[in-house]
């Protein structure tokens, strides 16, 4: 079954209809889109920037751009999810270029509240070390890790979003994991650049 030259109905971007409604400035569609996309955008920006407030600013700017450009988005040129992730990453890079990276992080702890107090303290300390090590990675390595592990994108999708080949993404991931392990082990190894 074809739909106006768009191929099979199942191939249609899952956000296309909602984005058309946003383009008509339908408030209910905007609320639905924000509810659907905000958690992942916040997680991405928070992990890239290490600052929850800055991440919220980035997410807000992404939604402002969606509001302004919804009528110009063309289905089939790029998946909507890919486009908004790229916009968010570009905004994160703009902010990172504008400041020295600070390894501190305002991300909420993901510690089990039912765990004993000593286990919660250990988990918080471990999480803090991981956040600091992640923030210390070169930006492209951090981006590759965040997209692959935290955003749970396939290597193909993450590579396309980053504008690199799957082989290049896998190389970035390997260097990032190596650097992360070295930092977490307290090793004096110098980190790979790029």
Long-range contacts (C-beta under 8 A, 24 or more apart in sequence): 6-75, 6-76, 12-75, 13-75, 13-76, 13-79, 13-80, 15-80, 15-81, 16-75, 16-80, 19-66, 19-70, 19-73, 19-80, 20-70, 22-66, 22-67, 22-70, 23-70, 23-71, 23-73, 25-67, 30-63, 30-67, 33-63, 33-66, 34-63, 37-81, 37-84, 38-63, 40-151, 41-84, 41-85, 41-88, 43-150, 43-151, 44-85, 44-88, 44-89, 44-92, 44-146, 44-147, 44-150, 44-151, 45-88, 45-91, 45-92, 46-105, 46-106, 46-107, 47-107, 47-134, 47-142, 47-146, 47-150, 48-89, 48-92, 48-96, 48-139, 48-142, 48-143, 48-146, 49-92, 49-95, 49-96, 50-101, 50-102, 50-103, 50-104, 50-105, 50-106, 50-107, 50-131, 50-134, 50-135, 51-102, 51-104, 51-105, 51-106, 52-106, 52-107, 52-108, 53-106, 54-95, 58-88, 58-91, 58-92, 58-95, 59-88, 61-91, 62-87, 62-88, 62-91, 82-157, 82-160, 82-161, 85-147, 85-151, 85-161, 86-161, 89-143, 89-161, 93-139, 96-139, 101-135, 101-136, 102-135, 103-131, 103-132, 103-135, 103-136, 104-132, 104-135, 105-131, 105-132, 105-135, 107-131, 129-184, 130-180, 130-184, 132-183, 133-179, 133-180, 133-183, 133-184, 134-180, 136-183, 136-191, 137-176, 137-179, 137-180, 137-191, 138-179, 138-191, 138-192, 138-193, 138-194, 140-172, 140-194, 141-172, 141-173, 141-175, 141-176, 141-179, 141-192, 141-194, 142-176, 144-169, 144-172, 144-173, 144-176, 145-173, 145-176, 145-177, 145-180, 148-173
